[in-house]
Amino acid sequence: MKKFMAGMLAGTALLIAGAEYMDMNKSTKRKIMKKGKAIANKAENILEDMSEDVF
């Protein structure tokens, strides 16, 4: 059940982020893409930590 809820929360967050990204103008998208790599790395680390706790 924990994996399911974590997946649902992650999926919802990605859906909201994608919708917000589509509504932005070109210069804002560029700024977000520059910061996106760092955010993606942090999210990856968080997901790895969560998976270690579950297993």
C-alpha positions in Angstrom: 0.0 0.0 0.0 2.9 2.4 0.7 4.3 1.9 -2.8 0.9 2.6 -4.3 0.5 5.8 -2.3 4.0 7.0 -3.1 3.4 6.3 -6.8 0.0 8.2 -6.7 1.6 11.2 -5.0 4.6 11.2 -7.4 2.3 10.9 -10.4 0.0 13.7 -9.2 3.0 15.9 -8.7 4.3 15.2 -12.2 0.9 15.9 -13.7 0.6 19.3 -11.9 4.2 20.2 -12.9 3.5 19.3 -16.5 0.3 21.4 -16.6 2.1 24.4 -15.1 5.0 24.0 -17.5 2.6 24.1 -20.5 1.1 27.4 -19.3 4.5 29.2 -19.1 6.1 31.5 -21.7 9.3 30.7 -23.5 11.7 32.6 -21.2 10.2 31.1 -18.1 10.5 27.6 -19.6 14.3 28.2 -20.2 14.8 29.2 -16.6 12.9 26.2 -15.4 14.9 23.8 -17.6 18.2 25.2 -16.1 17.0 24.4 -12.6 15.3 21.2 -13.6 18.4 19.1 -13.6 19.1 19.9 -9.9 15.4 19.3 -9.0 15.3 16.0 -10.8 18.4 14.8 -9.0 16.9 15.7 -5.6 13.7 13.9 -6.5 15.6 10.9 -7.6 17.5 10.8 -4.3 14.2 11.1 -2.4 12.6 8.3 -4.3 15.7 6.1 -3.7 15.5 6.8 0.0 11.8 6.0 0.0 12.4 2.7 -1.8 15.2 1.7 0.6 12.8 2.3 3.5 10.1 0.1 1.9 12.5 -2.7 1.1 
